[in-house]
Amino acid sequence: MNTTTQAKYDALVKISQDNFDAFLYDCDGTLADNMPAHTETYIKVAAAQGVLIDGAIIDEFAGLPIINVVEKINERYQSTFIPEEFKTAKYKLFIDEYIEKTQPIDYVVNHLKNHAGQVHIAVVSGSSRIVVERTLQILGIDHLVEVLVCAGETPNGKPFADPFLKAAELLGVAPERCLVFEDGNPGTQAAEAAGMRWVRIDKLV
């Protein structure tokens, strides 16, 4: 790891030294350096239907399930995308052209690797299970993750508490004993709603 990456890794280790029983990681933008690719797929699918969107809206709503992001796009641009159809087209484009190029966010992936076996590990994502599973395989950490909670697997997604509470339940760990690693506001709001402490991995000094 370079100096900056090492410093961020050290910061994560320091933050997570309290007595936690489980670490819950977001996937896209937290473990996987793939948010630019996800943004491109949103832009391309929208453009194919004649709507030009600013990629900043994807960062703004990072962590929300795709259907909810599409609803936000429709509100912002007065567009009429059908969320389920948009989601299907976006996933197809991402899997066909982008997923195999996924790179790790090293300091977070190394944090997960170095703590697996010491605490319970879950990944809680707003992406579909098939995409998350393949992403974790590409990152080489799928065998270290005990529990996955993905889009559509709880009544409500982030920023509601449901996904994190389900992960804690499946791990058999009390919410207050979980530490969440996130890169977006919906995720940290969900963690707070679940009564969990959290870290914004993109805000580390």
LINKA-V690371 format. One record per residue. N is the residue number from 0. RES is the residue in one small letter. NEAR is the number of other C-alpha atoms within 8 Angstrom. Layout:
BEGIN
N|RES|NEAR ; N|RES|NEAR
END
This chain:
BEGIN
0|m|7 ; 1|n|5 ; 2|t|6 ; 3|t|7 ; 4|t|10 ; 5|q|10 ; 6|a|9 ; 7|k|11 ; 8|y|12 ; 9|d|8 ; 10|a|10 ; 11|l|11 ; 12|v|9 ; 13|k|7 ; 14|i|8 ; 15|s|9 ; 16|q|7 ; 17|d|5 ; 18|n|6 ; 19|f|11 ; 20|d|9 ; 21|a|14 ; 22|f|13 ; 23|l|14 ; 24|y|13 ; 25|d|15 ; 26|c|11 ; 27|d|12 ; 28|g|12 ; 29|t|15 ; 30|l|13 ; 31|a|14 ; 32|d|12 ; 33|n|10 ; 34|m|9 ; 35|p|7 ; 36|a|9 ; 37|h|9 ; 38|t|11 ; 39|e|9 ; 40|t|11 ; 41|y|11 ; 42|i|12 ; 43|k|8 ; 44|v|11 ; 45|a|11 ; 46|a|10 ; 47|a|7 ; 48|q|6 ; 49|g|6 ; 50|v|8 ; 51|l|7 ; 52|i|10 ; 53|d|6 ; 54|g|10 ; 55|a|6 ; 56|i|9 ; 57|i|10 ; 58|d|9 ; 59|e|7 ; 60|f|11 ; 61|a|10 ; 62|g|14 ; 63|l|13 ; 64|p|11 ; 65|i|10 ; 66|i|10 ; 67|n|9 ; 68|v|11 ; 69|v|11 ; 70|e|9 ; 71|k|8 ; 72|i|12 ; 73|n|11 ; 74|e|8 ; 75|r|7 ; 76|y|7 ; 77|q|7 ; 78|s|9 ; 79|t|5 ; 80|f|8 ; 81|i|6 ; 82|p|11 ; 83|e|7 ; 84|e|8 ; 85|f|12 ; 86|k|10 ; 87|t|8 ; 88|a|9 ; 89|k|11 ; 90|y|9 ; 91|k|8 ; 92|l|10 ; 93|f|12 ; 94|i|10 ; 95|d|7 ; 96|e|7 ; 97|y|10 ; 98|i|10 ; 99|e|7 ; 100|k|5 ; 101|t|12 ; 102|q|8 ; 103|p|9 ; 104|i|11 ; 105|d|9 ; 106|y|11 ; 107|v|12 ; 108|v|11 ; 109|n|9 ; 110|h|11 ; 111|l|9 ; 112|k|9 ; 113|n|6 ; 114|h|8 ; 115|a|11 ; 116|g|5 ; 117|q|5 ; 118|v|10 ; 119|h|11 ; 120|i|14 ; 121|a|15 ; 122|v|12 ; 123|v|14 ; 124|s|14 ; 125|g|12 ; 126|s|11 ; 127|s|10 ; 128|r|10 ; 129|i|6 ; 130|v|10 ; 131|v|12 ; 132|e|9 ; 133|r|9 ; 134|t|11 ; 135|l|10 ; 136|q|9 ; 137|i|9 ; 138|l|11 ; 139|g|7 ; 140|i|11 ; 141|d|9 ; 142|h|6 ; 143|l|8 ; 144|v|11 ; 145|e|9 ; 146|v|10 ; 147|l|11 ; 148|v|14 ; 149|c|13 ; 150|a|12 ; 151|g|8 ; 152|e|7 ; 153|t|9 ; 154|p|6 ; 155|n|9 ; 156|g|14 ; 157|k|15 ; 158|p|12 ; 159|f|10 ; 160|a|15 ; 161|d|13 ; 162|p|16 ; 163|f|13 ; 164|l|10 ; 165|k|10 ; 166|a|14 ; 167|a|13 ; 168|e|9 ; 169|l|8 ; 170|l|11 ; 171|g|6 ; 172|v|11 ; 173|a|8 ; 174|p|10 ; 175|e|7 ; 176|r|11 ; 177|c|15 ; 178|l|13 ; 179|v|14 ; 180|f|13 ; 181|e|14 ; 182|d|14 ; 183|g|12 ; 184|n|10 ; 185|p|12 ; 186|g|14 ; 187|t|15 ; 188|q|12 ; 189|a|15 ; 190|a|14 ; 191|e|11 ; 192|a|9 ; 193|a|11 ; 194|g|8 ; 195|m|13 ; 196|r|10 ; 197|w|11 ; 198|v|10 ; 199|r|11 ; 200|i|11 ; 201|d|6 ; 202|k|5 ; 203|l|7 ; 204|v|5
END
